Amino acid sequence: MADIWWKAHPHDLHRLTDRVSSLYVERSHIDRDDNAIVIINKRETVRVPAAMIAVMLLGPGTRSTHAAIALLADSGTAVCWVGERGVRLYAAGLGPARGAGLLHRQAWLVTRPRERLGVARAMYGMRFPGEDVSGMTMQQLRGREGVRFRKLYKHHSQRTGVPWTGREYRPGDPHAAGDDVNRLFSAANAALYGICHAVIVGLGASPGLGFVHTGSATSFVMDIADLYKADYSLPLAFDLAAQGLTQERDARLGLRDLITKDKLLGRIVDDVKTLLNPENAELTDTETHELWDEQTGSVPSGANYGSQPRDPLDAAADQHITIIGPELDPPPNTGTDA
């Protein structure tokens, strides 16, 4: 008998690109009713199929039952605990991925300077196609990015008639600093980080192993979000400011509509896979539960290796051993035989 759908293999679940990108819940009780998540507050009760959501964002005032979280986990839905209106991420649960193939590949790339620089160049090529950056250093890439963004600020300012005086940003409070277009740009970027974070976690990659950004638990999230700012959050901020729509909510809803229209979620999935696995090598997403071995790569878990005969060479790590063979030369002839 096949598994019921919420216990299905990850490959049988709804693909990430086919799901609703995110569901934000605030000041509600979350429970489970059969195969659905039930969201209850003083005004309404909403039933949501758990397997149709890519990431569920739990804001302030939410309470969830153990059964609800178990259903979301079995359905491959990432769960994130976020600040008010989803502008900060406090913690995240497991996404749809079960294997570690993409994570191993990411760690391999980020710990080798030549390969890491190659990924950084590929990211720049995605953002600003048409330039030959194959021989550029990181310093040159950062300088080229600054020049390109100054031109973009000027272009959108002239296009919309919204004055631009310079970038202002307050870390941790994206709608607090600068003029209207600065605050809208920051708020749209915060929402963009959330979507990229959900995709990265969902694919089984690490949000902290960045190639351009480093030192943050979300360095790779910022790397990936940067790929889309020139096409999404920046022009959106100027457009909203020109229309007099200056609330943080306007930026989030505007970005949501653009992401839906352009099917950006699928593009983010493809871009992350292309950057981490440019040769499209076969990377397993199957949960294997093996033990690492420096000679064979891995060995099966669940076995008692203490019962196996110990290789004498293994003992060299903790004691001195001596191996003495027989003499190679034949014994001398004494001449007593006739």
PAKEGU-571639 format. One record per residue (C-alpha): residue number from 0; residue in three letters; chain; x, y, z. Coordinates in steps of 0.1 Angstrom, whole numbers, plus 5000, padded with zeros to 4 digits. Example, Ala and Ser with C-alpha at 12.3 -4.5 7.8 and 13.67 -1.06 7.14 Angstrom:
BEGIN
<num->0	residuo->ALA	cadena->A	c1->5123	c2->4955	c3->5078>
<num->1	residuo->SER	cadena->A	c1->5137	c2->4989	c3->5071>
// end
This chain:
BEGIN
<num->0	residuo->MET	cadena->A	c1->5000	c2->5000	c3->5000>
<num->1	residuo->ALA	cadena->A	c1->5014	c2->5034	c3->4990>
<num->2	residuo->ASP	cadena->A	c1->5022	c2->5059	c3->5017>
<num->3	residuo->ILE	cadena->A	c1->4995	c2->5085	c3->5024>
<num->4	residuo->TRP	cadena->A	c1->5004	c2->5117	c3->5008>
<num->5	residuo->TRP	cadena->A	c1->5016	c2->5135	c3->5038>
<num->6	residuo->LYS	cadena->A	c1->5041	c2->5107	c3->5044>
<num->7	residuo->ALA	cadena->A	c1->5052	c2->5106	c3->5008>
<num->8	residuo->HIS	cadena->A	c1->5088	c2->5106	c3->4996>
<num->9	residuo->PRO	cadena->A	c1->5101	c2->5142	c3->4990>
<num->10	residuo->HIS	cadena->A	c1->5102	c2->5136	c3->4953>
<num->11	residuo->ASP	cadena->A	c1->5065	c2->5129	c3->4953>
<num->12	residuo->LEU	cadena->A	c1->5056	c2->5161	c3->4971>
<num->13	residuo->HIS	cadena->A	c1->5045	c2->5192	c3->4952>
<num->14	residuo->ARG	cadena->A	c1->5076	c2->5209	c3->4937>
<num->15	residuo->LEU	cadena->A	c1->5087	c2->5241	c3->4952>
<num->16	residuo->THR	cadena->A	c1->5079	c2->5261	c3->4921>
<num->17	residuo->ASP	cadena->A	c1->5043	c2->5248	c3->4920>
<num->18	residuo->ARG	cadena->A	c1->5035	c2->5260	c3->4956>
<num->19	residuo->VAL	cadena->A	c1->5022	c2->5292	c3->4969>
<num->20	residuo->SER	cadena->A	c1->5054	c2->5311	c3->4977>
<num->21	residuo->SER	cadena->A	c1->5046	c2->5321	c3->5013>
<num->22	residuo->LEU	cadena->A	c1->5018	c2->5324	c3->5038>
<num->23	residuo->TYR	cadena->A	c1->5021	c2->5349	c3->5066>
<num->24	residuo->VAL	cadena->A	c1->5000	c2->5344	c3->5098>
<num->25	residuo->GLU	cadena->A	c1->4997	c2->5368	c3->5127>
<num->26	residuo->ARG	cadena->A	c1->4977	c2->5368	c3->5159>
<num->27	residuo->SER	cadena->A	c1->4961	c2->5335	c3->5152>
<num->28	residuo->HIS	cadena->A	c1->4959	c2->5299	c3->5165>
<num->29	residuo->ILE	cadena->A	c1->4971	c2->5272	c3->5141>
<num->30	residuo->ASP	cadena->A	c1->4959	c2->5236	c3->5143>
<num->31	residuo->ARG	cadena->A	c1->4956	c2->5206	c3->5121>
<num->32	residuo->ASP	cadena->A	c1->4924	c2->5191	c3->5106>
<num->33	residuo->ASP	cadena->A	c1->4931	c2->5160	c3->5085>
<num->34	residuo->ASN	cadena->A	c1->4955	c2->5171	c3->5058>
<num->35	residuo->ALA	cadena->A	c1->4950	c2->5208	c3->5062>
<num->36	residuo->ILE	cadena->A	c1->4963	c2->5235	c3->5084>
<num->37	residuo->VAL	cadena->A	c1->4935	c2->5254	c3->5101>
<num->38	residuo->ILE	cadena->A	c1->4941	c2->5291	c3->5110>
<num->39	residuo->ILE	cadena->A	c1->4917	c2->5305	c3->5136>
<num->40	residuo->ASN	cadena->A	c1->4914	c2->5340	c3->5149>
<num->41	residuo->LYS	cadena->A	c1->4885	c2->5362	c3->5163>
<num->42	residuo->ARG	cadena->A	c1->4873	c2->5371	c3->5128>
<num->43	residuo->GLU	cadena->A	c1->4876	c2->5339	c3->5107>
<num->44	residuo->THR	cadena->A	c1->4887	c2->5303	c3->5102>
<num->45	residuo->VAL	cadena->A	c1->4908	c2->5295	c3->5072>
<num->46	residuo->ARG	cadena->A	c1->4917	c2->5260	c3->5060>
<num->47	residuo->VAL	cadena->A	c1->4949	c2->5257	c3->5039>
<num->48	residuo->PRO	cadena->A	c1->4963	c2->5225	c3->5022>
<num->49	residuo->ALA	cadena->A	c1->4997	c2->5221	c3->5039>
<num->50	residuo->ALA	cadena->A	c1->5015	c2->5207	c3->5009>
<num->51	residuo->MET	cadena->A	c1->5006	c2->5237	c3->4987>
<num->52	residuo->ILE	cadena->A	c1->5027	c2->5261	c3->5007>
<num->53	residuo->ALA	cadena->A	c1->5065	c2->5267	c3->5001>
<num->54	residuo->VAL	cadena->A	c1->5071	c2->5285	c3->5034>
<num->55	residuo->MET	cadena->A	c1->5048	c2->5294	c3->5063>
<num->56	residuo->LEU	cadena->A	c1->5057	c2->5326	c3->5081>
<num->57	residuo->LEU	cadena->A	c1->5046	c2->5327	c3->5118>
<num->58	residuo->GLY	cadena->A	c1->5044	c2->5363	c3->5130>
<num->59	residuo->PRO	cadena->A	c1->5038	c2->5377	c3->5165>
<num->60	residuo->GLY	cadena->A	c1->5008	c2->5364	c3->5184>
<num->61	residuo->THR	cadena->A	c1->5007	c2->5330	c3->5167>
<num->62	residuo->ARG	cadena->A	c1->5002	c2->5297	c3->5186>
<num->63	residuo->SER	cadena->A	c1->5006	c2->5264	c3->5169>
<num->64	residuo->THR	cadena->A	c1->4999	c2->5228	c3->5180>
<num->65	residuo->HIS	cadena->A	c1->5024	c2->5200	c3->5177>
<num->66	residuo->ALA	cadena->A	c1->5002	c2->5183	c3->5152>
<num->67	residuo->ALA	cadena->A	c1->5002	c2->5213	c3->5129>
<num->68	residuo->ILE	cadena->A	c1->5040	c2->5216	c3->5129>
<num->69	residuo->ALA	cadena->A	c1->5043	c2->5179	c3->5123>
<num->70	residuo->LEU	cadena->A	c1->5020	c2->5180	c3->5093>
<num->71	residuo->LEU	cadena->A	c1->5039	c2->5210	c3->5078>
<num->72	residuo->ALA	cadena->A	c1->5072	c2->5192	c3->5082>
<num->73	residuo->ASP	cadena->A	c1->5059	c2->5160	c3->5066>
<num->74	residuo->SER	cadena->A	c1->5045	c2->5180	c3->5038>
<num->75	residuo->GLY	cadena->A	c1->5079	c2->5196	c3->5030>
<num->76	residuo->THR	cadena->A	c1->5068	c2->5231	c3->5040>
<num->77	residuo->ALA	cadena->A	c1->5094	c2->5253	c3->5055>
<num->78	residuo->VAL	cadena->A	c1->5083	c2->5271	c3->5087>
<num->79	residuo->CYS	cadena->A	c1->5098	c2->5304	c3->5097>
<num->80	residuo->TRP	cadena->A	c1->5093	c2->5324	c3->5128>
<num->81	residuo->VAL	cadena->A	c1->5094	c2->5361	c3->5118>
<num->82	residuo->GLY	cadena->A	c1->5089	c2->5396	c3->5132>
<num->83	residuo->GLU	cadena->A	c1->5059	c2->5418	c3->5126>
<num->84	residuo->ARG	cadena->A	c1->5049	c2->5418	c3->5089>
<num->85	residuo->GLY	cadena->A	c1->5076	c2->5393	c3->5082>
<num->86	residuo->VAL	cadena->A	c1->5104	c2->5418	c3->5080>
<num->87	residuo->ARG	cadena->A	c1->5127	c2->5399	c3->5103>
<num->88	residuo->LEU	cadena->A	c1->5136	c2->5362	c3->5104>
<num->89	residuo->TYR	cadena->A	c1->5142	c2->5347	c3->5139>
<num->90	residuo->ALA	cadena->A	c1->5144	c2->5310	c3->5131>
<num->91	residuo->ALA	cadena->A	c1->5135	c2->5285	c3->5104>
<num->92	residuo->GLY	cadena->A	c1->5124	c2->5249	c3->5103>
<num->93	residuo->LEU	cadena->A	c1->5133	c2->5221	c3->5078>
<num->94	residuo->GLY	cadena->A	c1->5124	c2->5227	c3->5042>
<num->95	residuo->PRO	cadena->A	c1->5115	c2->5201	c3->5015>
<num->96	residuo->ALA	cadena->A	c1->5150	c2->5189	c3->5009>
<num->97	residuo->ARG	cadena->A	c1->5162	c2->5157	c3->5026>
<num->98	residuo->GLY	cadena->A	c1->5196	c2->5151	c3->5010>
<num->99	residuo->ALA	cadena->A	c1->5228	c2->5169	c3->5016>
<num->100	residuo->GLY	cadena->A	c1->5243	c2->5168	c3->4980>
<num->101	residuo->LEU	cadena->A	c1->5237	c2->5205	c3->4972>
<num->102	residuo->LEU	cadena->A	c1->5250	c2->5215	c3->5007>
<num->103	residuo->HIS	cadena->A	c1->5282	c2->5195	c3->5002>
<num->104	residuo->ARG	cadena->A	c1->5287	c2->5211	c3->4968>
<num->105	residuo->GLN	cadena->A	c1->5282	c2->5246	c3->4982>
<num->106	residuo->ALA	cadena->A	c1->5307	c2->5240	c3->5010>
<num->107	residuo->TRP	cadena->A	c1->5332	c2->5227	c3->4985>
<num->108	residuo->LEU	cadena->A	c1->5329	c2->5258	c3->4964>
<num->109	residuo->VAL	cadena->A	c1->5329	c2->5284	c3->4992>
<num->110	residuo->THR	cadena->A	c1->5361	c2->5270	c3->5008>
<num->111	residuo->ARG	cadena->A	c1->5382	c2->5271	c3->4976>
<num->112	residuo->PRO	cadena->A	c1->5392	c2->5307	c3->4966>
<num->113	residuo->ARG	cadena->A	c1->5394	c2->5300	c3->4929>
<num->114	residuo->GLU	cadena->A	c1->5360	c2->5283	c3->4928>
<num->115	residuo->ARG	cadena->A	c1->5345	c2->5309	c3->4951>
<num->116	residuo->LEU	cadena->A	c1->5357	c2->5337	c3->4929>
<num->117	residuo->GLY	cadena->A	c1->5342	c2->5319	c3->4899>
<num->118	residuo->VAL	cadena->A	c1->5308	c2->5318	c3->4915>
<num->119	residuo->ALA	cadena->A	c1->5310	c2->5355	c3->4924>
<num->120	residuo->ARG	cadena->A	c1->5318	c2->5363	c3->4887>
<num->121	residuo->ALA	cadena->A	c1->5289	c2->5341	c3->4876>
<num->122	residuo->MET	cadena->A	c1->5266	c2->5361	c3->4900>
<num->123	residuo->TYR	cadena->A	c1->5277	c2->5394	c3->4885>
<num->124	residuo->GLY	cadena->A	c1->5272	c2->5380	c3->4850>
<num->125	residuo->MET	cadena->A	c1->5236	c2->5371	c3->4860>
<num->126	residuo->ARG	cadena->A	c1->5229	c2->5406	c3->4873>
<num->127	residuo->PHE	cadena->A	c1->5245	c2->5426	c3->4846>
<num->128	residuo->PRO	cadena->A	c1->5248	c2->5404	c3->4814>
<num->129	residuo->GLY	cadena->A	c1->5270	c2->5414	c3->4785>
<num->130	residuo->GLU	cadena->A	c1->5302	c2->5422	c3->4804>
<num->131	residuo->ASP	cadena->A	c1->5333	c2->5401	c3->4803>
<num->132	residuo->VAL	cadena->A	c1->5342	c2->5396	c3->4840>
<num->133	residuo->SER	cadena->A	c1->5361	c2->5363	c3->4836>
<num->134	residuo->GLY	cadena->A	c1->5394	c2->5379	c3->4847>
<num->135	residuo->MET	cadena->A	c1->5381	c2->5404	c3->4873>
<num->136	residuo->THR	cadena->A	c1->5391	c2->5403	c3->4910>
<num->137	residuo->MET	cadena->A	c1->5365	c2->5408	c3->4938>
<num->138	residuo->GLN	cadena->A	c1->5377	c2->5444	c3->4942>
<num->139	residuo->GLN	cadena->A	c1->5370	c2->5450	c3->4905>
<num->140	residuo->LEU	cadena->A	c1->5336	c2->5433	c3->4907>
<num->141	residuo->ARG	cadena->A	c1->5326	c2->5455	c3->4937>
<num->142	residuo->GLY	cadena->A	c1->5337	c2->5486	c3->4918>
<num->143	residuo->ARG	cadena->A	c1->5318	c2->5476	c3->4887>
<num->144	residuo->GLU	cadena->A	c1->5286	c2->5469	c3->4907>
<num->145	residuo->GLY	cadena->A	c1->5288	c2->5504	c3->4923>
<num->146	residuo->VAL	cadena->A	c1->5291	c2->5521	c3->4889>
<num->147	residuo->ARG	cadena->A	c1->5261	c2->5501	c3->4875>
<num->148	residuo->PHE	cadena->A	c1->5239	c2->5509	c3->4905>
<num->149	residuo->ARG	cadena->A	c1->5247	c2->5546	c3->4904>
<num->150	residuo->LYS	cadena->A	c1->5235	c2->5545	c3->4868>
<num->151	residuo->LEU	cadena->A	c1->5204	c2->5526	c3->4877>
<num->152	residuo->TYR	cadena->A	c1->5195	c2->5551	c3->4905>
<num->153	residuo->LYS	cadena->A	c1->5199	c2->5580	c3->4880>
<num->154	residuo->HIS	cadena->A	c1->5179	c2->5562	c3->4853>
<num->155	residuo->HIS	cadena->A	c1->5149	c2->5554	c3->4875>
<num->156	residuo->SER	cadena->A	c1->5149	c2->5588	c3->4891>
<num->157	residuo->GLN	cadena->A	c1->5147	c2->5604	c3->4856>
<num->158	residuo->ARG	cadena->A	c1->5121	c2->5579	c3->4845>
<num->159	residuo->THR	cadena->A	c1->5097	c2->5585	c3->4874>
<num->160	residuo->GLY	cadena->A	c1->5106	c2->5621	c3->4883>
<num->161	residuo->VAL	cadena->A	c1->5114	c2->5610	c3->4919>
<num->162	residuo->PRO	cadena->A	c1->5145	c2->5628	c3->4933>
<num->163	residuo->TRP	cadena->A	c1->5174	c2->5606	c3->4943>
<num->164	residuo->THR	cadena->A	c1->5199	c2->5619	c3->4969>
<num->165	residuo->GLY	cadena->A	c1->5217	c2->5587	c3->4979>
<num->166	residuo->ARG	cadena->A	c1->5212	c2->5554	c3->4996>
<num->167	residuo->GLU	cadena->A	c1->5203	c2->5553	c3->5033>
<num->168	residuo->TYR	cadena->A	c1->5196	c2->5521	c3->5053>
<num->169	residuo->ARG	cadena->A	c1->5192	c2->5512	c3->5090>
<num->170	residuo->PRO	cadena->A	c1->5201	c2->5475	c3->5096>
<num->171	residuo->GLY	cadena->A	c1->5173	c2->5456	c3->5113>
<num->172	residuo->ASP	cadena->A	c1->5147	c2->5483	c3->5106>
<num->173	residuo->PRO	cadena->A	c1->5143	c2->5485	c3->5069>
<num->174	residuo->HIS	cadena->A	c1->5115	c2->5511	c3->5068>
<num->175	residuo->ALA	cadena->A	c1->5132	c2->5535	c3->5092>
<num->176	residuo->ALA	cadena->A	c1->5158	c2->5555	c3->5074>
<num->177	residuo->GLY	cadena->A	c1->5160	c2->5578	c3->5044>
<num->178	residuo->ASP	cadena->A	c1->5133	c2->5593	c3->5022>
<num->179	residuo->ASP	cadena->A	c1->5103	c2->5575	c3->5007>
<num->180	residuo->VAL	cadena->A	c1->5122	c2->5558	c3->4979>
<num->181	residuo->ASN	cadena->A	c1->5149	c2->5546	c3->5003>
<num->182	residuo->ARG	cadena->A	c1->5124	c2->5532	c3->5028>
<num->183	residuo->LEU	cadena->A	c1->5104	c2->5515	c3->5000>
<num->184	residuo->PHE	cadena->A	c1->5136	c2->5500	c3->4985>
<num->185	residuo->SER	cadena->A	c1->5147	c2->5486	c3->5019>
<num->186	residuo->ALA	cadena->A	c1->5112	c2->5472	c3->5027>
<num->187	residuo->ALA	cadena->A	c1->5110	c2->5455	c3->4993>
<num->188	residuo->ASN	cadena->A	c1->5145	c2->5441	c3->4998>
<num->189	residuo->ALA	cadena->A	c1->5135	c2->5426	c3->5032>
<num->190	residuo->ALA	cadena->A	c1->5106	c2->5408	c3->5015>
<num->191	residuo->LEU	cadena->A	c1->5129	c2->5396	c3->4988>
<num->192	residuo->TYR	cadena->A	c1->5153	c2->5382	c3->5014>
<num->193	residuo->GLY	cadena->A	c1->5125	c2->5362	c3->5029>
<num->194	residuo->ILE	cadena->A	c1->5116	c2->5346	c3->4995>
<num->195	residuo->CYS	cadena->A	c1->5152	c2->5338	c3->4987>
<num->196	residuo->HIS	cadena->A	c1->5158	c2->5324	c3->5022>
<num->197	residuo->ALA	cadena->A	c1->5128	c2->5301	c3->5018>
<num->198	residuo->VAL	cadena->A	c1->5141	c2->5288	c3->4984>
<num->199	residuo->ILE	cadena->A	c1->5176	c2->5282	c3->4997>
<num->200	residuo->VAL	cadena->A	c1->5164	c2->5263	c3->5028>
<num->201	residuo->GLY	cadena->A	c1->5139	c2->5244	c3->5006>
<num->202	residuo->LEU	cadena->A	c1->5166	c2->5232	c3->4982>
<num->203	residuo->GLY	cadena->A	c1->5188	c2->5220	c3->5011>
<num->204	residuo->ALA	cadena->A	c1->5216	c2->5246	c3->5007>
<num->205	residuo->SER	cadena->A	c1->5230	c2->5267	c3->5035>
<num->206	residuo->PRO	cadena->A	c1->5218	c2->5303	c3->5039>
<num->207	residuo->GLY	cadena->A	c1->5251	c2->5312	c3->5057>
<num->208	residuo->LEU	cadena->A	c1->5277	c2->5301	c3->5032>
<num->209	residuo->GLY	cadena->A	c1->5278	c2->5331	c3->5010>
<num->210	residuo->PHE	cadena->A	c1->5302	c2->5338	c3->4981>
<num->211	residuo->VAL	cadena->A	c1->5302	c2->5376	c3->4980>
<num->212	residuo->HIS	cadena->A	c1->5288	c2->5383	c3->5014>
<num->213	residuo->THR	cadena->A	c1->5304	c2->5366	c3->5044>
<num->214	residuo->GLY	cadena->A	c1->5302	c2->5365	c3->5082>
<num->215	residuo->SER	cadena->A	c1->5264	c2->5364	c3->5085>
<num->216	residuo->ALA	cadena->A	c1->5240	c2->5335	c3->5090>
<num->217	residuo->THR	cadena->A	c1->5222	c2->5348	c3->5059>
<num->218	residuo->SER	cadena->A	c1->5252	c2->5357	c3->5037>
<num->219	residuo->PHE	cadena->A	c1->5240	c2->5334	c3->5008>
<num->220	residuo->VAL	cadena->A	c1->5205	c2->5348	c3->5011>
<num->221	residuo->MET	cadena->A	c1->5219	c2->5383	c3->5005>
<num->222	residuo->ASP	cadena->A	c1->5240	c2->5370	c3->4976>
<num->223	residuo->ILE	cadena->A	c1->5209	c2->5355	c3->4959>
<num->224	residuo->ALA	cadena->A	c1->5187	c2->5385	c3->4966>
<num->225	residuo->ASP	cadena->A	c1->5212	c2->5408	c3->4950>
<num->226	residuo->LEU	cadena->A	c1->5206	c2->5390	c3->4917>
<num->227	residuo->TYR	cadena->A	c1->5171	c2->5405	c3->4915>
<num->228	residuo->LYS	cadena->A	c1->5172	c2->5440	c3->4931>
<num->229	residuo->ALA	cadena->A	c1->5181	c2->5458	c3->4898>
<num->230	residuo->ASP	cadena->A	c1->5150	c2->5442	c3->4881>
<num->231	residuo->TYR	cadena->A	c1->5125	c2->5441	c3->4910>
<num->232	residuo->SER	cadena->A	c1->5129	c2->5460	c3->4943>
<num->233	residuo->LEU	cadena->A	c1->5147	c2->5491	c3->4929>
<num->234	residuo->PRO	cadena->A	c1->5123	c2->5500	c3->4901>
<num->235	residuo->LEU	cadena->A	c1->5094	c2->5491	c3->4923>
<num->236	residuo->ALA	cadena->A	c1->5105	c2->5515	c3->4950>
<num->237	residuo->PHE	cadena->A	c1->5107	c2->5544	c3->4925>
<num->238	residuo->ASP	cadena->A	c1->5073	c2->5535	c3->4909>
<num->239	residuo->LEU	cadena->A	c1->5056	c2->5534	c3->4943>
<num->240	residuo->ALA	cadena->A	c1->5071	c2->5566	c3->4955>
<num->241	residuo->ALA	cadena->A	c1->5060	c2->5583	c3->4922>
<num->242	residuo->GLN	cadena->A	c1->5024	c2->5571	c3->4929>
<num->243	residuo->GLY	cadena->A	c1->5025	c2->5583	c3->4965>
<num->244	residuo->LEU	cadena->A	c1->5023	c2->5548	c3->4979>
<num->245	residuo->THR	cadena->A	c1->5049	c2->5550	c3->5006>
<num->246	residuo->GLN	cadena->A	c1->5038	c2->5525	c3->5033>
<num->247	residuo->GLU	cadena->A	c1->5059	c2->5494	c3->5040>
<num->248	residuo->ARG	cadena->A	c1->5029	c2->5473	c3->5031>
<num->249	residuo->ASP	cadena->A	c1->5028	c2->5488	c3->4997>
<num->250	residuo->ALA	cadena->A	c1->5063	c2->5476	c3->4990>
<num->251	residuo->ARG	cadena->A	c1->5055	c2->5440	c3->5002>
<num->252	residuo->LEU	cadena->A	c1->5023	c2->5437	c3->4982>
<num->253	residuo->GLY	cadena->A	c1->5040	c2->5453	c3->4951>
<num->254	residuo->LEU	cadena->A	c1->5069	c2->5428	c3->4952>
<num->255	residuo->ARG	cadena->A	c1->5045	c2->5399	c3->4958>
<num->256	residuo->ASP	cadena->A	c1->5026	c2->5409	c3->4926>
<num->257	residuo->LEU	cadena->A	c1->5058	c2->5411	c3->4906>
<num->258	residuo->ILE	cadena->A	c1->5070	c2->5378	c3->4918>
<num->259	residuo->THR	cadena->A	c1->5037	c2->5361	c3->4909>
<num->260	residuo->LYS	cadena->A	c1->5035	c2->5378	c3->4875>
<num->261	residuo->ASP	cadena->A	c1->5071	c2->5369	c3->4865>
<num->262	residuo->LYS	cadena->A	c1->5071	c2->5335	c3->4883>
<num->263	residuo->LEU	cadena->A	c1->5103	c2->5346	c3->4900>
<num->264	residuo->LEU	cadena->A	c1->5102	c2->5317	c3->4925>
<num->265	residuo->GLY	cadena->A	c1->5110	c2->5292	c3->4897>
<num->266	residuo->ARG	cadena->A	c1->5138	c2->5315	c3->4885>
<num->267	residuo->ILE	cadena->A	c1->5154	c2->5317	c3->4919>
<num->268	residuo->VAL	cadena->A	c1->5153	c2->5279	c3->4922>
<num->269	residuo->ASP	cadena->A	c1->5170	c2->5275	c3->4888>
<num->270	residuo->ASP	cadena->A	c1->5196	c2->5302	c3->4896>
<num->271	residuo->VAL	cadena->A	c1->5206	c2->5287	c3->4929>
<num->272	residuo->LYS	cadena->A	c1->5211	c2->5253	c3->4912>
<num->273	residuo->THR	cadena->A	c1->5230	c2->5268	c3->4883>
<num->274	residuo->LEU	cadena->A	c1->5254	c2->5286	c3->4906>
<num->275	residuo->LEU	cadena->A	c1->5261	c2->5257	c3->4929>
<num->276	residuo->ASN	cadena->A	c1->5261	c2->5230	c3->4902>
<num->277	residuo->PRO	cadena->A	c1->5270	c2->5246	c3->4869>
<num->278	residuo->GLU	cadena->A	c1->5279	c2->5213	c3->4853>
<num->279	residuo->ASN	cadena->A	c1->5245	c2->5199	c3->4862>
<num->280	residuo->ALA	cadena->A	c1->5260	c2->5170	c3->4879>
<num->281	residuo->GLU	cadena->A	c1->5237	c2->5144	c3->4896>
<num->282	residuo->LEU	cadena->A	c1->5233	c2->5154	c3->4932>
<num->283	residuo->THR	cadena->A	c1->5213	c2->5131	c3->4954>
<num->284	residuo->ASP	cadena->A	c1->5185	c2->5145	c3->4974>
<num->285	residuo->THR	cadena->A	c1->5179	c2->5112	c3->4992>
<num->286	residuo->GLU	cadena->A	c1->5183	c2->5109	c3->5029>
<num->287	residuo->THR	cadena->A	c1->5209	c2->5082	c3->5034>
<num->288	residuo->HIS	cadena->A	c1->5220	c2->5083	c3->5070>
<num->289	residuo->GLU	cadena->A	c1->5255	c2->5070	c3->5064>
<num->290	residuo->LEU	cadena->A	c1->5288	c2->5075	c3->5083>
<num->291	residuo->TRP	cadena->A	c1->5317	c2->5094	c3->5068>
<num->292	residuo->ASP	cadena->A	c1->5349	c2->5075	c3->5060>
<num->293	residuo->GLU	cadena->A	c1->5381	c2->5091	c3->5049>
<num->294	residuo->GLN	cadena->A	c1->5390	c2->5062	c3->5027>
<num->295	residuo->THR	cadena->A	c1->5358	c2->5050	c3->5011>
<num->296	residuo->GLY	cadena->A	c1->5337	c2->5082	c3->5014>
<num->297	residuo->SER	cadena->A	c1->5310	c2->5067	c3->5035>
<num->298	residuo->VAL	cadena->A	c1->5299	c2->5034	c3->5052>
<num->299	residuo->PRO	cadena->A	c1->5264	c2->5023	c3->5062>
<num->300	residuo->SER	cadena->A	c1->5252	c2->5034	c3->5096>
<num->301	residuo->GLY	cadena->A	c1->5234	c2->5012	c3->5121>
<num->302	residuo->ALA	cadena->A	c1->5263	c2->4987	c3->5122>
<num->303	residuo->ASN	cadena->A	c1->5286	c2->4979	c3->5152>
<num->304	residuo->TYR	cadena->A	c1->5320	c2->4983	c3->5137>
<num->305	residuo->GLY	cadena->A	c1->5337	c2->4974	c3->5170>
<num->306	residuo->SER	cadena->A	c1->5330	c2->4937	c3->5163>
<num->307	residuo->GLN	cadena->A	c1->5351	c2->4937	c3->5131>
<num->308	residuo->PRO	cadena->A	c1->5388	c2->4926	c3->5131>
<num->309	residuo->ARG	cadena->A	c1->5410	c2->4956	c3->5134>
<num->310	residuo->ASP	cadena->A	c1->5434	c2->4963	c3->5106>
<num->311	residuo->PRO	cadena->A	c1->5469	c2->4964	c3->5120>
<num->312	residuo->LEU	cadena->A	c1->5476	c2->4997	c3->5102>
<num->313	residuo->ASP	cadena->A	c1->5447	c2->5013	c3->5120>
<num->314	residuo->ALA	cadena->A	c1->5465	c2->5008	c3->5153>
<num->315	residuo->ALA	cadena->A	c1->5494	c2->5030	c3->5141>
<num->316	residuo->ALA	cadena->A	c1->5475	c2->5061	c3->5152>
<num->317	residuo->ASP	cadena->A	c1->5478	c2->5051	c3->5189>
<num->318	residuo->GLN	cadena->A	c1->5507	c2->5027	c3->5193>
<num->319	residuo->HIS	cadena->A	c1->5539	c2->5016	c3->5177>
<num->320	residuo->ILE	cadena->A	c1->5538	c2->4983	c3->5157>
<num->321	residuo->THR	cadena->A	c1->5565	c2->4961	c3->5143>
<num->322	residuo->ILE	cadena->A	c1->5562	c2->4937	c3->5114>
<num->323	residuo->ILE	cadena->A	c1->5592	c2->4913	c3->5109>
<num->324	residuo->GLY	cadena->A	c1->5592	c2->4888	c3->5079>
<num->325	residuo->PRO	cadena->A	c1->5614	c2->4857	c3->5072>
<num->326	residuo->GLU	cadena->A	c1->5649	c2->4859	c3->5058>
<num->327	residuo->LEU	cadena->A	c1->5649	c2->4863	c3->5020>
<num->328	residuo->ASP	cadena->A	c1->5682	c2->4845	c3->5014>
<num->329	residuo->PRO	cadena->A	c1->5681	c2->4806	c3->5016>
<num->330	residuo->PRO	cadena->A	c1->5700	c2->4790	c3->5045>
<num->331	residuo->PRO	cadena->A	c1->5737	c2->4782	c3->5037>
<num->332	residuo->ASN	cadena->A	c1->5745	c2->4746	c3->5026>
<num->333	residuo->THR	cadena->A	c1->5765	c2->4728	c3->5054>
<num->334	residuo->GLY	cadena->A	c1->5779	c2->4701	c3->5029>
<num->335	residuo->THR	cadena->A	c1->5769	c2->4671	c3->5051>
<num->336	residuo->ASP	cadena->A	c1->5746	c2->4655	c3->5026>
<num->337	residuo->ALA	cadena->A	c1->5761	c2->4631	c3->5001>
// end
